[in-house]
Every structure is written in C-alpha cells, then in structure tokens.
Amino acid sequence: LATALVVTGGAILLVSVLGGWWFMGRALAPLDRINQTARRMSEGDLAARIPAGAVDTEVGQIVLALNDAFDRLHEAVARQRRFTADASHELRTPLATLSTEVQWALARPRSAEELRSSLEVCARAAGRMQAVIERLLFLARGEAIAVRTTPVRLDEIAREAVEHVRALSDAAGLVVTLDAEPATIEADPERLLEAVTNVLTNAVRYNVPDGRVSLRVTTAGEQAMLEVRDTGIGIPAADLPHVFDAFFRGDPARSRDTGGAGLGLAVARAVVEQHDGTIECSSAPGEGTTVRMY
C-alpha cells in the first residue's frame, strides 16, 4: 500500500508539475511577445506590433490596447518627422536666397543701387523666415499659450481683416465684400484677427481672375458665426480632411509661387480651438470654398 501510494503520489506530482509548467508557459507567452515587441520598438522599429491571439481574454484585451497605443505613437512620430522636414524645407529657400545675395554682394565692389536692391531681397527673405518661425512657434506651444479674452466685436474684427488683405485683393483684381451683423464675443482680439486674416488670405490667393470673396458675420441667439466664401479653384474631396494640417498644400507649385507656407489655416484652427470654437471647410473643385468659424 505504501509503495502504491508513493508511486501514485509521485505520478500525480509529476503530472502536476508538467501541467503547471505547460499552463504557465501558455499564460506567459503573450507577456513574452509583449516584452519582445517593446524591445524591438526601443531599438527603433516603430512598426513592430504584438501578434494578436484570442482577444476575448484579459491578456488579449491588453494586447489590443497596446497595439492601438503603438499605432498612435507611430503616427505621432511620423507626423513629427514630416513637420520637421516641411519646416526645414520651408526655411531652406529663403536661407539660400540670403546666402546667395550676401555672397553676390561681397564678391566684388557694388554700386549703392545694386547693394540696395540686394538688401531688399535679403529683407524679403528674412521676413518670410520670420513669419514661418513665428507661426511654427505658435503651433508648437499650442495650448501652453494663455488666452486672454475680452469682449470683442466680431464684426469689427472682420472689417479690420478685410482691410489687412485689401492690398493683396486689389493686386489680384478681386472684389471682397463684407456683410456683418453686430456681434460681441469673448476672445483674444489679436489672435482672432490673425485667424480671420489667414482665412481671408487663403481665399484671395486661391481664387480665380476677377473672382469674389464674401465675408459674413451672423448671429443666432448667443452664438456668432463668421463665414468666408470664395469663387476660387476649390479643393478636391480627398484633400478636405487635411486643409487645416500644418504645411498642407493642395497645389504645392501654386503655394510656392504665391509665397504660402501652408501654415495659415493650421494657425486659424489652433486659435479657434483655443477659444472653444469650431472651424470647418466645405469645397468642391471649380465651385469655390467656404470656411465657417463659430
């Protein structure tokens, strides 16, 4: 009996150890995959993902959540790289202009008129770089910038924005009309003016010869809406979700010709969101574009 008990007990113990080891291995396998994936990502492979097994278990749900977080991380890093590359590209052209002009001026003695012309080119290049850098800093700081609101007449902001783009619209031969109801809102006047001016500038730049730009301010109860409508070239449906992204250009060649850096609407969205508002765009090729802020 004792021998039988020892043999049986030993067999049960051996089966328990082997079964426990097998079950433990299966239970820890997902954790080992998570560890391997995390190590690969730390080495620079941001495309690495944890192989998904059964998703109806607690570990399976963790794997799905981690893979989703890795996807967002990968997208954020890719967006940061694109942002850096676009910023470098945008600053490279005016910097090259500055360098070329300085080298030309120093190559040999120049007349006062030649030096003045060269300095004017340098001033324009420096101004473009300054504008790009200021907008990049604004977008980089984002919500870290405190918004100081005060009662502001939105119709007066709209009228001032029209005056800001008057020279640009006159040079393009465009008609800009304003239909504004009196509307008072709580906002930062300087930033709100920049946002509206940016939207108007885009409407002028991407318009057609002898086109029109209309700006309206309307109220509905306690809500005010500002609408900019143009008769321009329009935006394809595939590009509409990206019009407020930094450095986005639906027509890169045209943007470079007109001096745009693709930051105007991104800044406008940032300003509107800081004021807990909404900005949206509707458009179609050949039918113009409408941007609403409310």
Stockholm file with secondary structure:
# STOCKHOLM 1.0

chainA/1-294         LATALVVTGGAILLVSVLGGWWFMGRALAPLDRINQTARRMSEGDLAARIPAGAVDTEVGQIVLALNDAFDRLHEAVARQRRFTADASHELRTPLATLSTEVQWALARPRSAEELRSSLEVCARAAGRMQAVIERLLFLARGEAIAVRTTPVRLDEIAREAVEHVRALSDAAGLVVTLDAEPATIEADPERLLEAVTNVLTNAVRYNVPDGRVSLRVTTAGEQAMLEVRDTGIGIPAADLPHVFDAFFRGDPARSRDTGGAGLGLAVARAVVEQHDGTIECSSAPGEGTTVRMY
#=GR chainA/1-294 SS CHHHHHHHHHHHHHHHHHHHHHHHHHHHHHHHHHHHHHHHHHTTCTTCCCCCCCTTSHHHHHHHHHHHHHHHHHHHHHHHHHHHHHHHHHHHHHHHHHHHHHHHHHHSCCCHHHHHHHHHHHHHHHHHHHHHHHHHHHHHHGGGSCCCCEEEEHHHHHHHHHHHTHHHHHHHTCEEEEEECCCEEEECHHHHHHHHHHHHHHHHHTCCTTCEEEEEEEEETTEEEEEEEECSCCCCTTTGGGTTSTTCCSSHHHHHHHTCCSCHHHHHHHHHHHTTCCEEEEECTTSCEEEEEC
#=GC SS_cons         CHHHHHHHHHHHHHHHHHHHHHHHHHHHHHHHHHHHHHHHHHTTCTTCCCCCCCTTSHHHHHHHHHHHHHHHHHHHHHHHHHHHHHHHHHHHHHHHHHHHHHHHHHHSCCCHHHHHHHHHHHHHHHHHHHHHHHHHHHHHHGGGSCCCCEEEEHHHHHHHHHHHTHHHHHHHTCEEEEEECCCEEEECHHHHHHHHHHHHHHHHHTCCTTCEEEEEEEEETTEEEEEEEECSCCCCTTTGGGTTSTTCCSSHHHHHHHTCCSCHHHHHHHHHHHTTCCEEEEECTTSCEEEEEC
//
